[in-house]
Amino acid sequence: TMPRSASACRRLTPALAITFSCSAILLLQIFGAGQNPASLGAVMAPVGSMANIGVRGAMCSLPASGRVGSARVHAVETSADTKTSTKLDSETAASLYEDMNLGRKFEDATAQWYQRGKVFGFVHLGNGQEAVSAGAIKQLRKDDYICSTYRDHVHALSKGCDPKKVMAELFAKKTGICNGQGGSMHMFSEEHNMLGGFAFIGEGIPVALGAAFQTRYKKEARIDEKADQVTLAFFGDGTSNVGQFAECLNMASLYKLPIIFIVENNLWAIGMNHYRATAPSLGDQIPHIYKKGPAFGMPGVNVDGMDVVAVREAVGEAIERARAGDGPTLIEAETYRYRGHSLADPDVLRSAEEKERFAKQDPIQKFQKYCLETGLLTKEQMDEIETKVDGIVQEAIEFADESPKPDKSQLLNNVFSDPKGFGIDENGKYRYENPDFVLKSAAAGL
Amino acid sequence: MLARQVLRAMPRRSSPGGSSVNRLFSTEMTVREALNSALEEEMKRDDNVFLMGEEVAQYDGAYKITKGLWAKFGGDRVIDTPITEMGFAGIAVGAAFQGLRPVCEFMTWNFSMQAIDQVVNSAGKTYYMSGGSIDVPVVFRGPNGPAAAVAAQHSQCFAAWYGSVPGLKVVCPYDSEDARGLMKAAIRDNNPVCILENELLYGVSFAVDDAVLDPDFTVPIGKAKVMREGTDMTVVTFSKMVGFAMEAAEELAKQGISLEVVNLRTIRPYDRDTIINSVMKTNRLVTLEEGWPQSGVGAEIISFVSETAFDYLDAAPERITGADIPMPYAQGLENMCIPQVPDIVRVVSRMCQGK
């Protein structure tokens, strides 16, 4: 089975050595940046070298023969030692803390109301993965894009979508963010540039790439020469084996698109463990998804996904690269989901020991400790934030519960951009205008 | 919820003919048990049969159809794949080229869209393209069509899409007898077969007689079954809608309308003789399906009957289908998208006016 002494290894990791070699690589990268993608490709460290012995945790590919190695680890230890390396101010810390709490409490509320029969179908919750969402998304502009999978509630909330509307969507009400037509797996927001919400893993990545493509196109075709929006594409460890992943990495590099691929590696794809599904790179004992970046011509970055500060920094650097026109980045954020794959998953294949170990890595508690130690937030401030979030979630539930269900007449809305696509009836009127047309169904009376 | 409605609507026996036929029913069996037992027996019978798909092994199957099989046959014959539909569908096809008999599961047939090139081009067309030298005894299976509140991307019916491809066989079991028989027939067939199951039927229990329990029991592919005989109208349908049609038949009988229910069982090649014979008897035809209306299964059946037996029709044939929209998430809207029993009763009553 897979090596499971992750936390032990983290402590044993020679932090200084890694920081040194990583800064060396960073320096080389800065000087090397702006070259054509081929020169940024990493040379894989030779078989058997120290770099390839790794368990989950910090790992670094050492560059060989002076060429730039762009697979690297970004690890920010959450201890007092790193006070100086943080670029957070109290306001930002408060916003991150609030966002992570919102994500957690919202998902817990969703689970509760699912059990009570107000939320239906396939529901996939993001408990445990809040640091990736908050760390990556909160620093975006409103006109930047994100694209997600079916595990999209927390991403939507981080991007600024109204929790009332997201909850109303889950409750299948007409005030939902998609008017009750999409559901849990299909959150879209034109206003907040949340591009979905997709059922099949992998199918959101090309869509995200399209958003990045249109940014570059607008710039190159001089429709908007200042266009510098970036796109974040979120997906999981299982998705890194889907063909669309490889296709998109290639094209992102080829066209030098402003996109950041963020892999939320939570080790499990329903019941398939990551190590059973993905082969390691040559010379490695275990798979490392971030190593696939350099193979496609972009930097691959590994980051502790339970550490919101580290995620924020790693993604921040990638955003700067992308906005400057230097192309894509692949970021693997190692995280864990505290609930099953979906609310229908009995979740029997993950061991209690594993779940306990990761429960100790709770990103919210980690950040709490970090804020207290660095003095960014006081206990009272954090309590206040939590109370505020409780209020927001409660308000969302009430709004969703009290909202009306979609009218029967909504059935035919939004198939075509022009609803007249349903044609003309005997009276010469557009069919969709005829109230009877929609009501000709038994369920209309049910 | 829709699932409970469906369960209440399911009839408990699957005998042809009416009450004049007495059969000895010894066992109740769910569709899930039927599929599981069929897979197990075929794997025992032939070492070349193996299973592959997402979560089929250690997870016991996303819908528990393959429960217990990994424990019995091991990881060499029940294989968990990464999330790589195009890839593993291709592996299944390639293995079949070389004489193995894979049963490749799509977690739902919606995901087959990521692999449709392999199903249609590599599996469906190879025997033809190779001039008859390479056959492809592969089985693709999984749940098809709407479930409950699973929204647009998880609710599509693929019967019409795959049914239009020459070189593929496409079957749609309804009850446990269909499930066991068609699964075994599909595995034993030397052609690529797509088995379109139904998630809401998995847990439904049907009485089966001893013949069905036989390890060599098969249901012929390409043969429909008359579930209930009638004289006034023929309804041609498949999968979950068979149960709705049977319930509608009970309702209609109270109105004095005798509905003949034809369970297609196979979409391609569909049983033309049974349909024509039925229409010749009743003179009225309606088709019933959950999928979209345009270019659906009903469209094909009605065209064929019009071409072949037009003189026997006393009324224009009609089709009852799902709504021509992507499936909405909200329950009230979703129910409006799927034919319900009152819809069937209303349409058949109207078509039989003047009879």
Interface residues (C-beta under 8 A of the other chain):
Chain A: F120 G121 F122 E169 A172 K173 K174 C178 G180 Q181 G182 G183 S184 M185 H186 F198 A199 F200 I201 G202 E203 G238 T239 N241 V242 G243 A269 I270 G271 M272 R276 A277 T278 L349 K405 P406 K408 Q410 L411 L412 V415 F422 V438 S441 A442 A443 A444 G445 L446
Chain B: M1 E54 E55 Q58 Y59 A62 D80 P82 I83 T84 M86 G87 N110 F111 M113 Q114 A148 A149 V150 A151 A152 Q153 H154 A323 D324 I325 P326 P328 Y329 A330 Q331 G332 L333 N335 M336 C337 I338 Q340 V341 P342 D343 R346
